[in-house]
Amino acid sequence: MKRIANAMGIHATDQSLWSDTQYIRRLLSARGFVTFDNEIPFESWDGPPDLALLSIKHYQKNEKNFWQG
């Protein structure tokens, strides 16, 4: 996946990956996965679909959401 991402211009050193989910959506779409156009807030473990990406180490800076892996 890293090789595919890099070929698409998606690089781990790009700090915008920490706040913009469009990169991972493009990568998943390129591999045949269907994604929603927008984020769905997590409310409970009963809510997420069967396949979901959850942000970890979430924080806000200047009213912008960030996460780190």
C-alpha positions as protocol buffer text, in pm:
chain_id: "A"
residue {
  index: 1
  type: MET
  ca { x: 0 y: 0 z: 0 }
}
residue {
  index: 2
  type: LYS
  ca { x: 285 y: 238 z: 71 }
}
residue {
  index: 3
  type: ARG
  ca { x: 419 y: 191 z: -282 }
}
residue {
  index: 4
  type: ILE
  ca { x: 72 y: 248 z: -430 }
}
residue {
  index: 5
  type: ALA
  ca { x: 18 y: 555 z: -211 }
}
residue {
  index: 6
  type: ASN
  ca { x: 354 y: 701 z: -309 }
}
residue {
  index: 7
  type: ALA
  ca { x: 275 y: 647 z: -679 }
}
residue {
  index: 8
  type: MET
  ca { x: -46 y: 845 z: -620 }
}
residue {
  index: 9
  type: GLY
  ca { x: 151 y: 1130 z: -462 }
}
residue {
  index: 10
  type: ILE
  ca { x: 52 y: 1034 z: -107 }
}
residue {
  index: 11
  type: HIS
  ca { x: 353 y: 1034 z: 126 }
}
residue {
  index: 12
  type: ALA
  ca { x: 371 y: 967 z: 502 }
}
residue {
  index: 13
  type: THR
  ca { x: 584 y: 1278 z: 552 }
}
residue {
  index: 14
  type: ASP
  ca { x: 295 y: 1502 z: 437 }
}
residue {
  index: 15
  type: GLN
  ca { x: 155 y: 1649 z: 760 }
}
residue {
  index: 16
  type: SER
  ca { x: -179 y: 1723 z: 593 }
}
residue {
  index: 17
  type: LEU
  ca { x: -243 y: 1348 z: 625 }
}
residue {
  index: 18
  type: TRP
  ca { x: -293 y: 1419 z: 995 }
}
residue {
  index: 19
  type: SER
  ca { x: -606 y: 1625 z: 930 }
}
residue {
  index: 20
  type: ASP
  ca { x: -744 y: 1545 z: 584 }
}
residue {
  index: 21
  type: THR
  ca { x: -918 y: 1212 z: 519 }
}
residue {
  index: 22
  type: GLN
  ca { x: -938 y: 1264 z: 141 }
}
residue {
  index: 23
  type: TYR
  ca { x: -597 y: 1102 z: 96 }
}
residue {
  index: 24
  type: ILE
  ca { x: -701 y: 772 z: 251 }
}
residue {
  index: 25
  type: ARG
  ca { x: -1035 y: 789 z: 67 }
}
residue {
  index: 26
  type: ARG
  ca { x: -849 y: 820 z: -267 }
}
residue {
  index: 27
  type: LEU
  ca { x: -621 y: 532 z: -176 }
}
residue {
  index: 28
  type: LEU
  ca { x: -909 y: 307 z: -71 }
}
residue {
  index: 29
  type: SER
  ca { x: -1108 y: 395 z: -384 }
}
residue {
  index: 30
  type: ALA
  ca { x: -808 y: 305 z: -599 }
}
residue {
  index: 31
  type: ARG
  ca { x: -814 y: -41 z: -439 }
}
residue {
  index: 32
  type: GLY
  ca { x: -1188 y: -91 z: -502 }
}
residue {
  index: 33
  type: PHE
  ca { x: -1333 y: 15 z: -168 }
}
residue {
  index: 34
  type: VAL
  ca { x: -1638 y: 242 z: -155 }
}
residue {
  index: 35
  type: THR
  ca { x: -1612 y: 530 z: 92 }
}
residue {
  index: 36
  type: PHE
  ca { x: -1849 y: 801 z: 209 }
}
residue {
  index: 37
  type: ASP
  ca { x: -1782 y: 1153 z: 81 }
}
residue {
  index: 38
  type: ASN
  ca { x: -1776 y: 1293 z: 434 }
}
residue {
  index: 39
  type: GLU
  ca { x: -1688 y: 1188 z: 787 }
}
residue {
  index: 40
  type: ILE
  ca { x: -1945 y: 1037 z: 1019 }
}
residue {
  index: 41
  type: PRO
  ca { x: -1895 y: 1131 z: 1384 }
}
residue {
  index: 42
  type: PHE
  ca { x: -1836 y: 837 z: 1618 }
}
residue {
  index: 43
  type: GLU
  ca { x: -2111 y: 818 z: 1879 }
}
residue {
  index: 44
  type: SER
  ca { x: -2098 y: 459 z: 2005 }
}
residue {
  index: 45
  type: TRP
  ca { x: -1960 y: 117 z: 1917 }
}
residue {
  index: 46
  type: ASP
  ca { x: -2308 y: 28 z: 1787 }
}
residue {
  index: 47
  type: GLY
  ca { x: -2288 y: 300 z: 1521 }
}
residue {
  index: 48
  type: PRO
  ca { x: -1992 y: 235 z: 1288 }
}
residue {
  index: 49
  type: PRO
  ca { x: -2043 y: 28 z: 972 }
}
residue {
  index: 50
  type: ASP
  ca { x: -1872 y: -311 z: 936 }
}
residue {
  index: 51
  type: LEU
  ca { x: -1562 y: -142 z: 793 }
}
residue {
  index: 52
  type: ALA
  ca { x: -1457 y: 191 z: 942 }
}
residue {
  index: 53
  type: LEU
  ca { x: -1147 y: 400 z: 1003 }
}
residue {
  index: 54
  type: LEU
  ca { x: -1128 y: 560 z: 1346 }
}
residue {
  index: 55
  type: SER
  ca { x: -889 y: 841 z: 1425 }
}
residue {
  index: 56
  type: ILE
  ca { x: -651 y: 788 z: 1715 }
}
residue {
  index: 57
  type: LYS
  ca { x: -474 y: 1043 z: 1931 }
}
residue {
  index: 58
  type: HIS
  ca { x: -734 y: 1299 z: 1823 }
}
residue {
  index: 59
  type: TYR
  ca { x: -676 y: 1664 z: 1909 }
}
residue {
  index: 60
  type: GLN
  ca { x: -774 y: 2008 z: 1784 }
}
residue {
  index: 61
  type: LYS
  ca { x: -544 y: 2295 z: 1696 }
}
residue {
  index: 62
  type: ASN
  ca { x: -683 y: 2631 z: 1584 }
}
residue {
  index: 63
  type: GLU
  ca { x: -1028 y: 2467 z: 1554 }
}
residue {
  index: 64
  type: LYS
  ca { x: -896 y: 2206 z: 1306 }
}
residue {
  index: 65
  type: ASN
  ca { x: -910 y: 1831 z: 1379 }
}
residue {
  index: 66
  type: PHE
  ca { x: -587 y: 1631 z: 1380 }
}
residue {
  index: 67
  type: TRP
  ca { x: -486 y: 1274 z: 1461 }
}
residue {
  index: 68
  type: GLN
  ca { x: -162 y: 1080 z: 1473 }
}
residue {
  index: 69
  type: GLY
  ca { x: -81 y: 715 z: 1435 }
}
